[in-house]
Every structure is written in structure tokens, then in C-alpha cells.
Amino acid sequence: MDTQVAIIGAGPAGLAAALTLSRSMMKTIVFDAGTPPRNASSPFVGALPGFDKKPPVDVRQAIRRDIKSYPYARFEDAEITGLQRQDGCFRLTLTDGSIVTAEIVVLATGMTDCLPDLEGLGACWGHSIINCPFCHGIEWHGQRWGIYANRPEVVDAAEIYRHWTDQLTYFLAPEISVSEERLAQIRQLGAEIEHGLPKRVHHKDGNLTEVEMSDGKSIEMDCLLVFPNQRLPELVANLGASLTDAGYVAVDDGFRTSEAGLYAAGDLVYAGHQNTPTALHMGNMAAASIVMDYCFAK
Ligand SMILES: Cc1cc2nc3c(=O)[nH]c(=O)nc-3n(C[C@H](O)[C@H](O)[C@H](O)COP(=O)(O)OP(=O)(O)OC[C@H]3O[C@@H](n4cnc5c(N)ncnc54)[C@H](O)[C@@H]3O)c2cc1C
């Protein structure tokens, strides 16, 4: 066996797991594909205690330094392309075709954001087009916000966004049906309602200036809130582990999946308040479960 634990993904969840495993003296390999993390386009991480407004890369580097101060974990810059169970262990296939065997695996690959078809979004994503008011809302406090309502739950949350600004415009996707009563409640909050989603944004150096509708109508705007749909990385989707109805990896309170020896932590298990502190918490909890399960199984 090459290692006790293999962690797939060195984002906040995988790194937190690796640190707790290192401090529990568990031999660990952390694999990372090196693809830009979800928040790579964001200039800073908001609401992470001790790192508020620091660049995302600083967070990862600091945790890596902590892990490297112990002799138990090593890092491999490699994408895992296959994961099979064989003869009581996991076999991980690396991009170059080589195989690493592990007793235990932690899935910490994060989720893939499927950004909507909105011209100009890329230049503003993480700056003036944001995905979370708790992470980036205060920077746009009191300014003109658009809400890209492509899902019913976004319509349900109007009262929350109103906390950050009273200049709200709701863009309602045609496929979402909203009752007249709810539309009236949103208007009572002082929000404007546009039926239809914008097709293009205009910006200056990533700072939003206007959004443009399909009929050419333009609306001045400072900040647009977009909650992208997400999908599981193919590696995880094809494993056969149970998924939630929403398509995330199902785990118990200890972040154990439906498959023995397979744990999961971070965005890929949780559709709700996805953020760095939550991912760190989950990684830490998964590692603690691994150590406890290991001790009881001996
Ligand atoms: C634009 C934006 C801004 C954000 N801003 C904030 C913020 O200000 N504050 C905050 O708290 N949160 C923020 N978030 C949320 C935060 O980025 C995520 O919740 C957090 O990164 C999730 O951590 P994770 O470890 O689950 O996954 P990720 O951070 O996505 O890390 C997953 C890692 O796994 C690796 N990986 C994937 N597949 C494989 C594979 N097959 N083999 C090897 N490695 C693999 C990837 O390369 C990646 O490094 C933001 C998100 C977005 C999209």
C-alpha cells in the first residue's frame, strides 16, 4: 500500500483534512490537478477569519506551509483520472497512467461552476459579478444591484439581498414561475422587476456599468449577483457513491460517503452556504472521522 490516505483536491477542504491527518500522524498524499480554483478570479477571500480580504492563493499557501511542517503528508501535482476499489484498497490512476494505492480516500474536488451564457461575464466574475453576498456584498453595499434569478430559490431570497442594498433589479428567467403575490412582495421591497435575463454586460476593467437585455434595453448597474448551476467533476459522478437529490455527494455527519473508506468534504457535498470556512470545517471533520474509524477498526 502506497499510503494510508489519499486526498483528491488541495482546496480548503482537502488541505484542512491533510492538516488534521498530519497532526494525527496518518501517512497522506494530497493530489491536486492545478486547475484554477473556483474563486481564482476573485481578488480576495471575504469572511475567512484571519484571512479576510487576502488573496485566495495566500490561504492555500499558508495551510500548505502548516502541513509541510510535519513529516506525514506529501503533495503531488497530478490530476486523478480514475478511482477503483480492488483487493481491499483504492487504486488511483494519475494523468500519466501510474497507479497509487491507498487504504482511504477523501474526495475534495470541489464543484464545477456552469456559468450562464451572459456576454462579458468572464471579465467581471468575482469582481462586480458576485456569487455570494456574505463573501463580497459589503464592497457593493448601497449600490445598484441586479439579481440574476435563474432559479426559484433566488426569488425566495429577495429579503436577504435587500439587507445589502435598496437598489435592486430582479431579472426573472422565463422558465421560473413566480406568483403575483410574490412579485408584489418583491416590488414592496423597492425592487424593480424585469421579465427576462440580460444577454450582455458592459464593464470598465471588470467593473460593471450596464446590463443589456435581449431587446437592447440597457440598465445601469454596479453589481450583479449570479448563482451558477454546478456539476460534479466526472471522476466523482462516475464513482457510484450515493448522491443527494440535488446532485451532490451524500455524506453522514462524519463526512463518510455510502462507500466504505471513501469520505468527501467541501463544496461537492453541499449546495447551500458554500464558502471557504465551511469547506475548512468539513475537511477537518472528515479527517477526524477517518482517524476515529481507523482506531476502532484496528
Ligand atoms: C467567484 C467566487 C468567489 C468566491 N469568494 C469567496 C470568498 O470571498 N470567501 C469564501 O469564503 N468563499 C468564496 N468562494 C467559495 C469558495 O471558493 C469555495 O466554497 C471553496 O473554494 C470550496 O473549497 P473546496 O476545497 O471544496 O473546493 P475548491 O476550492 O474548488 O478546490 C478543489 C481542488 O480540487 C482540485 N481537483 C479537482 N478535481 C481533481 C482531480 N480529479 N484530481 C486532482 N485534483 C482535483 C482542483 O484543482 C482544486 O484545486 C467563492 C467562490 C467563487 C466561485
The ligand as a Tripos MOL2 file, in Angstrom:
@<TRIPOS>MOLECULE
LIG
   53    58     1     0     0
SMALL
NO_CHARGES

@<TRIPOS>ATOM
      1 C1        -16.0980   33.7560   -7.7680 C.3       1 LIG1
      2 C2        -16.0840   33.1200   -6.3960 C.ar      1 LIG1
      3 C3        -15.6870   33.8790   -5.2920 C.ar      1 LIG1
      4 C4        -15.6910   33.3020   -4.0370 C.ar      1 LIG1
      5 N1        -15.3330   34.0770   -2.9640 N.ar      1 LIG1
      6 C5        -15.3190   33.5550   -1.7350 C.ar      1 LIG1
      7 C6        -14.9740   34.3720   -0.6240 C.ar      1 LIG1
      8 O1        -14.7010   35.5710   -0.7660 O.2       1 LIG1
      9 N2        -14.9810   33.7990    0.6120 N.ar      1 LIG1
     10 C7        -15.2680   32.4690    0.7990 C.ar      1 LIG1
     11 O2        -15.2280   32.0160    1.9490 O.2       1 LIG1
     12 N3        -15.6000   31.6720   -0.2470 N.ar      1 LIG1
     13 C8        -15.6380   32.1780   -1.5020 C.ar      1 LIG1
     14 N4        -15.9900   31.3890   -2.5680 N.ar      1 LIG1
     15 C9        -16.3240   29.9790   -2.3380 C.3       1 LIG1
     16 C10       -15.0500   29.1250   -2.1730 C.3       1 LIG1
     17 O3        -14.1540   29.3790   -3.2280 O.3       1 LIG1
     18 C11       -15.4280   27.6380   -2.1640 C.3       1 LIG1
     19 O4        -16.5060   27.3990   -1.2810 O.3       1 LIG1
     20 C12       -14.2060   26.8050   -1.7110 C.3       1 LIG1
     21 O5        -13.1120   27.0470   -2.5710 O.3       1 LIG1
     22 C13       -14.5630   25.3210   -1.7350 C.3       1 LIG1
     23 O6        -13.4340   24.5870   -1.3790 O.3       1 LIG1
     24 P1        -13.2300   23.0740   -1.8710 P.3       1 LIG1
     25 O7        -11.9750   22.6250   -1.2100 O.co2     1 LIG1
     26 O8        -14.4740   22.3040   -1.6560 O.co2     1 LIG1
     27 O9        -13.0430   23.1370   -3.4500 O.3       1 LIG1
     28 P2        -12.0610   24.0230   -4.4540 P.3       1 LIG1
     29 O10       -11.6230   25.2330   -3.7350 O.co2     1 LIG1
     30 O11       -12.8720   24.1280   -5.6590 O.co2     1 LIG1
     31 O12       -10.8200   23.0750   -4.6090 O.3       1 LIG1
     32 C14       -10.8890   21.8470   -5.2890 C.3       1 LIG1
     33 C15        -9.4900   21.4460   -5.7250 C.3       1 LIG1
     34 O13        -9.5550   20.1010   -6.2540 O.3       1 LIG1
     35 C16        -8.7350   20.0070   -7.4090 C.3       1 LIG1
     36 N5         -9.2250   18.8880   -8.2110 N.ar      1 LIG1
     37 C17       -10.4420   18.7610   -8.8020 C.ar      1 LIG1
     38 N6        -10.5500   17.5870   -9.4370 N.ar      1 LIG1
     39 C18        -9.3620   16.9320   -9.2420 C.ar      1 LIG1
     40 C19        -8.8370   15.6680   -9.6560 C.ar      1 LIG1
     41 N7         -9.5560   14.8190  -10.3950 N.pl3     1 LIG1
     42 N8         -7.5700   15.3400   -9.2890 N.ar      1 LIG1
     43 C20        -6.8200   16.1860   -8.5250 C.ar      1 LIG1
     44 N9         -7.2780   17.3990   -8.1100 N.ar      1 LIG1
     45 C21        -8.5200   17.7630   -8.4620 C.ar      1 LIG1
     46 C22        -8.8730   21.3700   -8.0900 C.3       1 LIG1
     47 O14        -7.7580   21.6300   -8.9200 O.3       1 LIG1
     48 C23        -8.9300   22.3140   -6.8640 C.3       1 LIG1
     49 O15        -7.6500   22.7740   -6.5110 O.3       1 LIG1
     50 C24       -16.0540   31.9430   -3.8590 C.ar      1 LIG1
     51 C25       -16.4460   31.1650   -4.9680 C.ar      1 LIG1
     52 C26       -16.4810   31.7420   -6.2270 C.ar      1 LIG1
     53 C27       -16.9320   30.9250   -7.3940 C.3       1 LIG1
@<TRIPOS>BOND
     1     1     2 1
     2     2     3 ar
     3     2    52 ar
     4     3     4 ar
     5     4     5 ar
     6     4    50 ar
     7     5     6 ar
     8     6     7 ar
     9     6    13 1
    10     7     8 2
    11     7     9 ar
    12     9    10 ar
    13    10    11 2
    14    10    12 ar
    15    12    13 ar
    16    13    14 ar
    17    14    15 1
    18    14    50 ar
    19    15    16 1
    20    16    17 1
    21    16    18 1
    22    18    19 1
    23    18    20 1
    24    20    21 1
    25    20    22 1
    26    22    23 1
    27    23    24 1
    28    24    25 2
    29    24    26 1
    30    24    27 1
    31    27    28 1
    32    28    29 2
    33    28    30 1
    34    28    31 1
    35    31    32 1
    36    32    33 1
    37    33    34 1
    38    33    48 1
    39    34    35 1
    40    35    36 1
    41    35    46 1
    42    36    37 ar
    43    36    45 ar
    44    37    38 ar
    45    38    39 ar
    46    39    40 ar
    47    39    45 ar
    48    40    41 1
    49    40    42 ar
    50    42    43 ar
    51    43    44 ar
    52    44    45 ar
    53    46    47 1
    54    46    48 1
    55    48    49 1
    56    50    51 ar
    57    51    52 ar
    58    52    53 1
@<TRIPOS>SUBSTRUCTURE
     1 LIG1         1 GROUP 0 **** ****
